[in-house]
Amino acid sequence: MSPSDSPIRRRFGRSREGAVSAVLPSTSCLPPRQLVLPMEPARLTRRIPLLPGVVHVSAWLDADAQKALVEDFRRWALPPAGLRHARVPSGHLMSVQSVCLGWHWRPYAYSRTAEDGDGQPVKPLPDALASLARSAVAVAYGAESEEAARYAPDAAIVNLYTRGARLGLHQDAEEPSDAPVVTISLGDICVFRMAGVDRRTGPFTDVELRSGDLLVFGGPNRRIYHGVPKVLEDSGPAALGLPSGRLSITVRETGFGS
């Protein structure tokens, strides 16, 4: 079966225009950041339930783990099937840049190739990242929980928020699986906003996510409307090796099978 005939494509449709490729700048060519923050070694790891099925774990990753993920991202961002601005079906170009692993996501479809980009096969989901996501679910819900026992991630969407980038309220509703979504934050602080499963209006639950933080949402709020209305520029640790901005690594189980 060709990608154009796949049931995934038929179910979710097709963008009218392609994505726009992007290049991650080298930090050596960027102007000095106004705030040079340490890697916050004194921050405490705390598990904070926010809503049913939604758990925030502060300072989950230490400095070395954060730096390693940034280095991984720099490799993932390279072509083929590299970093790009996705385009929604209406033609609007998303301000967030993204690269996909395991499965390629574009609004509102999944495929095995970067069909809105260079058409090349998507990079595989690294075993180490899948293992990290399984550990995240165990931390959020408990090592003996059903969610941790059954979690089998097979895809990641890695989003880069550079200056001025935002992400509107949306649902992660393309995946048949109800398994939790894992989000790891690196770089600048962001305001992560949640509305409801059946509404994108207020009242909202807002949480600040800092570099090294973990957020897991699942259970009754697996398909909660969520977004990132604000990123605090130059608020992250400069030693991380990112340009000014935020990096989010969102790992999920799609339920599409092999």
C-alpha positions as CSV (number, residue, x, y, z in Angstrom):
1,M,0.0,0.0,0.0
2,S,1.4,3.4,-0.9
3,P,1.5,6.3,1.6
4,S,-1.2,8.1,-0.4
5,D,-3.5,5.1,0.0
6,S,-3.0,4.5,3.7
7,P,-6.0,4.5,6.0
8,I,-4.2,7.0,8.2
9,R,-4.1,9.5,5.3
10,R,-7.8,8.9,4.4
11,R,-8.8,9.4,8.0
12,F,-7.1,12.6,8.6
13,G,-6.9,14.4,5.3
14,R,-4.2,16.3,3.6
15,S,-2.7,19.8,3.9
16,R,-3.1,21.9,0.8
17,E,0.5,23.3,1.0
18,G,3.7,21.9,2.3
19,A,5.8,22.8,5.3
20,V,8.7,25.2,5.2
21,S,12.1,23.8,6.2
22,A,14.0,25.4,9.0
23,V,17.6,25.4,10.1
24,L,18.6,25.4,13.8
25,P,21.2,28.2,14.2
26,S,24.5,27.6,15.8
27,T,24.7,29.3,19.3
28,S,28.2,30.6,18.3
29,C,26.6,33.0,15.7
30,L,24.0,34.4,18.1
31,P,24.3,37.6,20.1
32,P,25.0,37.2,23.8
33,R,21.8,36.5,25.8
34,Q,20.8,39.2,28.3
35,L,20.3,36.7,31.0
36,V,22.9,34.1,31.7
37,L,21.4,31.6,34.1
38,P,23.0,28.6,35.8
39,M,21.6,25.1,35.3
40,E,19.6,25.6,38.6
41,P,21.4,22.8,40.6
42,A,19.4,23.6,43.7
43,R,15.9,23.1,42.3
44,L,14.0,20.3,44.0
45,T,12.2,17.5,42.2
46,R,8.5,17.7,43.2
47,R,5.6,15.6,41.8
48,I,2.5,18.0,41.6
49,P,-0.9,16.6,40.5
50,L,-2.7,19.4,38.6
51,L,-5.8,17.7,37.3
52,P,-7.1,14.1,37.1
53,G,-4.5,12.3,35.0
54,V,-2.3,15.5,34.7
55,V,1.0,15.5,36.7
56,H,3.8,18.1,36.7
57,V,7.2,16.9,37.9
58,S,9.6,19.9,38.5
59,A,13.3,19.6,37.9
60,W,13.0,16.0,36.7
61,L,16.1,16.0,34.5
62,D,19.5,17.1,35.8
63,A,21.9,19.4,33.8
64,D,23.7,16.6,32.1
65,A,20.5,14.9,30.9
66,Q,19.2,18.2,29.6
67,K,22.4,18.9,27.6
68,A,22.4,15.4,26.2
69,L,18.8,15.8,24.8
70,V,19.8,19.2,23.3
71,E,22.7,17.5,21.5
72,D,20.3,14.7,20.3
73,F,17.9,17.4,19.0
74,R,20.6,19.0,16.9
75,R,21.1,15.7,15.1
76,W,17.4,15.1,14.8
77,A,16.9,18.6,13.3
78,L,19.2,17.9,10.3
79,P,17.7,16.7,7.0
80,P,16.5,14.3,5.7
81,A,13.0,14.8,7.3
82,G,14.5,17.5,9.5
83,L,13.3,20.6,11.3
84,R,10.4,22.6,9.6
85,H,7.5,24.9,10.1
86,A,4.3,22.8,9.6
87,R,1.4,24.3,7.7
88,V,-2.2,23.9,8.8
89,P,-4.9,23.0,6.2
90,S,-6.1,26.6,6.1
91,G,-2.6,27.6,4.8
92,H,-1.4,29.2,8.0
93,L,2.3,28.5,8.8
94,M,2.9,27.5,12.4
95,S,5.3,29.7,14.3
96,V,6.7,26.6,16.2
97,Q,9.3,24.6,14.3
98,S,9.2,20.8,14.7
99,V,10.9,17.6,13.8
100,C,9.3,14.1,14.2
101,L,10.6,10.7,15.3
102,G,9.0,7.3,14.7
103,W,5.9,8.8,13.0
104,H,5.8,12.0,11.0
105,W,3.0,14.4,12.2
106,R,1.5,17.2,10.2
107,P,-1.9,18.8,10.8
108,Y,-3.9,16.6,11.1
109,A,-2.2,13.4,9.9
110,Y,0.5,10.9,10.6
111,S,2.7,9.1,8.0
112,R,6.0,7.3,7.9
113,T,7.5,9.9,5.5
114,A,7.8,13.7,5.7
115,E,5.1,14.2,3.1
116,D,4.8,17.9,3.7
117,G,8.5,18.3,3.4
118,D,11.3,16.5,1.5
119,G,9.3,13.2,1.4
120,Q,12.0,11.2,3.1
121,P,11.4,8.6,5.8
122,V,11.0,9.9,9.3
123,K,13.9,9.2,11.7
124,P,13.2,6.3,14.1
125,L,12.2,6.9,17.7
126,P,15.5,6.3,19.7
127,D,15.3,3.5,22.2
128,A,16.8,5.8,24.9
129,L,14.0,8.4,24.4
130,A,11.3,5.7,24.5
131,S,12.9,4.4,27.7
132,L,13.0,7.9,29.2
133,A,9.3,8.4,28.3
134,R,8.4,5.1,30.1
135,S,10.3,6.3,33.1
136,A,8.3,9.5,33.0
137,V,5.0,7.7,33.1
138,A,6.2,5.6,36.0
139,V,7.2,8.8,37.9
140,A,3.9,10.4,37.1
141,Y,1.5,7.6,37.9
142,G,3.6,5.1,39.9
143,A,5.9,2.3,38.8
144,E,3.2,-0.3,39.6
145,S,0.5,1.6,37.8
146,E,-1.4,0.1,34.8
147,E,-0.4,3.2,32.7
148,A,3.3,2.5,33.3
149,A,3.0,-1.3,32.7
150,R,1.2,-0.8,29.3
151,Y,2.9,2.3,27.9
152,A,4.6,1.6,24.6
153,P,5.6,4.9,23.0
154,D,6.3,4.9,19.2
155,A,6.4,8.6,18.2
156,A,7.7,12.0,19.3
157,I,7.0,15.5,18.1
158,V,9.9,17.8,19.1
159,N,8.9,21.5,19.0
160,L,11.3,24.5,19.0
161,Y,9.8,27.8,20.1
162,T,12.1,30.6,18.9
163,R,11.4,34.2,19.6
164,G,7.7,35.0,19.2
165,A,6.6,31.4,18.7
166,R,3.4,30.3,20.4
167,L,1.1,27.2,20.2
168,G,-2.7,27.7,20.2
169,L,-5.1,25.6,22.2
170,H,-5.6,22.2,20.6
171,Q,-6.2,18.5,21.3
172,D,-3.8,15.7,20.7
173,A,-6.7,13.8,19.1
174,E,-5.2,12.2,16.0
175,E,-3.9,9.1,17.8
176,P,-6.3,6.2,18.4
177,S,-4.4,5.3,21.6
178,D,-5.5,6.7,25.0
179,A,-2.0,6.2,26.5
180,P,-0.6,9.3,28.3
181,V,1.3,12.0,26.5
182,V,4.8,12.9,27.9
183,T,6.2,16.4,27.5
184,I,9.8,17.3,28.5
185,S,10.7,21.0,28.6
186,L,14.1,22.4,27.9
187,G,15.4,26.0,27.7
188,D,13.2,29.0,28.4
189,I,10.3,29.0,30.8
190,C,6.9,28.7,29.2
191,V,3.3,29.1,30.4
192,F,1.5,25.8,29.6
193,R,-2.3,26.3,29.5
194,M,-5.0,23.7,29.8
195,A,-8.7,24.2,29.2
196,G,-11.0,21.2,29.2
197,V,-11.6,18.0,27.2
198,D,-14.8,19.4,25.7
199,R,-13.9,23.2,25.6
200,R,-11.0,25.4,24.6
201,T,-12.3,28.4,26.6
202,G,-11.7,29.3,30.3
203,P,-11.4,28.7,33.1
204,F,-7.8,27.7,32.4
205,T,-5.2,25.8,34.4
206,D,-1.8,27.4,33.8
207,V,1.5,26.0,34.9
208,E,5.0,27.3,34.4
209,L,7.3,24.7,32.9
210,R,11.0,25.3,33.4
211,S,14.0,23.6,31.8
212,G,14.2,20.0,33.0
213,D,10.5,19.8,34.0
214,L,8.2,17.0,33.0
215,L,4.4,17.1,32.3
216,V,2.3,14.0,31.7
217,F,-1.3,14.1,30.8
218,G,-3.6,11.1,30.4
219,G,-6.6,9.3,31.9
220,P,-9.7,11.5,31.7
221,N,-7.6,14.4,30.4
222,R,-5.7,12.6,27.7
223,R,-7.4,14.8,25.1
224,I,-7.5,18.0,27.0
225,Y,-7.3,21.3,25.1
226,H,-3.8,22.7,25.8
227,G,-1.3,25.2,24.3
228,V,1.6,27.5,25.0
229,P,0.4,31.1,25.0
230,K,3.7,32.6,26.3
231,V,7.4,31.8,26.4
232,L,9.6,34.0,28.7
233,E,12.4,35.1,26.4
234,D,16.0,34.5,27.7
235,S,14.7,32.9,30.9
236,G,16.5,29.5,30.4
237,P,20.0,28.4,31.2
238,A,22.4,29.6,28.6
239,A,24.7,26.7,29.3
240,L,22.2,24.4,27.7
241,G,23.4,25.1,24.2
242,L,20.1,26.2,22.7
243,P,19.4,29.5,20.9
244,S,17.0,31.7,22.9
245,G,13.8,29.8,23.1
246,R,12.1,26.6,24.4
247,L,12.4,23.0,23.3
248,S,9.6,20.6,24.1
249,I,10.0,16.8,23.5
250,T,6.5,15.3,23.4
251,V,6.5,11.5,23.3
252,R,3.3,9.5,22.7
253,E,1.9,6.1,21.9
254,T,0.0,6.5,18.6
255,G,-1.9,3.2,18.5
256,F,-1.3,2.8,14.8
257,G,0.8,-0.4,15.1
258,S,3.7,-1.2,12.9
